[in-house]
Amino acid sequence: MSQVKENDTVKVHYTGKLSNGQIFDSSLEREPLEFQLGQGMLIPGFEMGVIDMKVNEKKTINIPVSDAYGDIQQELLYEVKKEQLPPEMSPEVGMGLASKDPEGNEVQFRVAEVNEDHIIVDANHPLAGQDLIFDLELIEIK
């Protein structure tokens, strides 16, 4: 029986969890995730976890921060004066915001902190700074 190797295209069902057991994403209620290894489309730890799996094999992998979304980068935390926000906005911690960078690309932020005269927004990936756990099932090797 063949095993997954570099550059294979595979289909995988997964459930992603935080170290406290909270599920943050799952493919079980939709089509399995299809991707080609070695393209950099997924976090390194996920790709490494699929290597050597056989069709119908199930396993759980633990991905440290360094092989997931990395550490929280302090330079991606920004202070925004409340007067710069739309007047009808009531910012709350966890709220998603979007803005445009100087090149016109959309940038996603989350409100990390709300203070009297300013808020702190976070442009880090929401899973940055987290160790991740994935339950995997290999469906197909193409």
C-alpha positions as CSV (number, residue, x, y, z in Angstrom):
1,M,0.0,0.0,0.0
2,S,1.4,3.4,-0.9
3,Q,2.3,6.1,1.6
4,V,2.2,9.9,1.2
5,K,5.5,11.4,0.0
6,E,6.7,14.9,-0.9
7,N,4.8,16.5,-3.8
8,D,1.9,14.1,-3.6
9,T,-1.6,15.5,-3.9
10,V,-3.8,14.2,-1.1
11,K,-7.3,14.5,0.4
12,V,-7.5,14.7,4.2
13,H,-10.3,15.0,6.7
14,Y,-9.1,17.0,9.8
15,T,-10.3,18.4,13.0
16,G,-8.1,21.2,14.4
17,K,-8.0,21.8,18.2
18,L,-6.2,24.1,20.6
19,S,-4.2,22.5,23.5
20,N,-7.3,23.1,25.8
21,G,-9.4,20.9,23.4
22,Q,-11.4,23.7,21.8
23,I,-12.1,22.9,18.2
24,F,-11.3,25.8,15.8
25,D,-11.9,24.1,12.4
26,S,-13.0,20.8,11.0
27,S,-13.6,19.4,7.5
28,L,-15.9,16.6,8.8
29,E,-19.1,18.4,7.7
30,R,-17.8,19.3,4.3
31,E,-15.5,17.9,1.6
32,P,-12.0,16.8,2.6
33,L,-9.2,19.2,2.2
34,E,-7.2,18.6,-1.0
35,F,-3.7,19.9,-1.4
36,Q,-0.3,19.2,-2.9
37,L,2.5,18.8,-0.5
38,G,5.5,21.1,-0.8
39,Q,3.6,24.1,-2.2
40,G,3.6,26.0,1.1
41,M,-0.2,26.3,1.1
42,L,-0.5,24.8,4.7
43,I,1.4,25.2,7.9
44,P,4.6,23.1,7.9
45,G,3.6,20.9,10.8
46,F,0.4,19.9,9.0
47,E,2.3,18.8,5.9
48,M,4.9,17.0,7.9
49,G,2.2,15.1,9.8
50,V,0.6,13.8,6.6
51,I,4.0,12.4,5.3
52,D,4.1,8.5,5.4
53,M,0.3,8.2,6.0
54,K,-1.6,5.4,4.2
55,V,-5.1,5.7,2.8
56,N,-7.8,5.3,5.6
57,E,-5.1,5.8,8.3
58,K,-6.1,8.0,11.2
59,K,-3.8,9.8,13.6
60,T,-3.4,12.8,15.9
61,I,-0.5,15.2,15.4
62,N,0.7,17.9,17.8
63,I,2.1,20.9,16.1
64,P,4.3,23.3,18.1
65,V,4.0,27.1,17.6
66,S,7.1,27.1,15.5
67,D,5.6,24.7,12.9
68,A,2.2,26.3,13.0
69,Y,1.5,30.1,12.8
70,G,4.5,31.2,14.8
71,D,4.9,33.4,17.8
72,I,2.9,36.5,18.3
73,Q,4.8,39.4,16.7
74,Q,4.6,42.5,18.8
75,E,5.2,44.7,15.7
76,L,1.8,43.6,14.4
77,L,0.0,45.2,17.3
78,Y,-1.1,48.8,16.6
79,E,-2.6,51.5,18.6
80,V,-5.5,53.3,17.0
81,K,-7.1,56.5,18.5
82,K,-10.8,56.1,18.9
83,E,-11.3,59.4,17.0
84,Q,-9.9,57.6,13.9
85,L,-12.7,55.0,14.0
86,P,-16.2,55.5,12.5
87,P,-18.3,57.4,15.0
88,E,-21.0,54.6,15.1
89,M,-18.4,51.9,15.9
90,S,-18.4,50.4,19.4
91,P,-15.1,48.4,19.4
92,E,-15.1,45.2,21.5
93,V,-12.3,42.8,22.2
94,G,-12.3,40.0,19.5
95,M,-14.1,42.1,16.9
96,G,-12.7,41.8,13.4
97,L,-11.7,44.9,11.4
98,A,-10.3,45.4,8.0
99,S,-8.2,48.2,6.6
100,K,-6.1,48.9,3.5
101,D,-2.3,49.0,3.5
102,P,-0.4,51.6,1.5
103,E,-0.5,49.3,-1.6
104,G,-4.3,49.0,-1.4
105,N,-4.3,45.4,-0.1
106,E,-6.9,44.5,2.5
107,V,-5.4,43.7,5.9
108,Q,-7.4,41.9,8.6
109,F,-7.2,42.9,12.3
110,R,-8.7,41.8,15.6
111,V,-9.4,44.2,18.4
112,A,-7.1,43.0,21.2
113,E,-7.7,45.8,23.8
114,V,-10.1,48.6,24.3
115,N,-9.1,51.7,26.3
116,E,-10.7,55.0,27.0
117,D,-9.1,56.9,24.1
118,H,-7.6,54.2,21.9
119,I,-7.8,50.6,20.9
120,I,-5.1,48.0,20.2
121,V,-5.5,46.0,17.0
122,D,-3.7,42.8,16.3
123,A,-2.7,41.8,12.7
124,N,-1.2,38.4,13.8
125,H,-2.9,35.3,12.5
126,P,-5.6,34.4,15.1
127,L,-3.8,31.1,15.9
128,A,-0.4,32.7,16.3
129,G,1.3,31.8,19.6
130,Q,-0.7,28.6,19.9
131,D,0.3,24.9,19.8
132,L,-2.2,23.0,17.6
133,I,-3.5,19.5,17.6
134,F,-5.0,17.9,14.5
135,D,-6.9,14.7,14.1
136,L,-6.2,13.5,10.6
137,E,-7.7,10.9,8.3
138,L,-6.1,10.3,4.9
139,I,-8.9,9.8,2.4
140,E,-6.9,9.6,-0.9
141,I,-3.5,9.9,-2.5
142,K,-3.8,11.2,-6.1
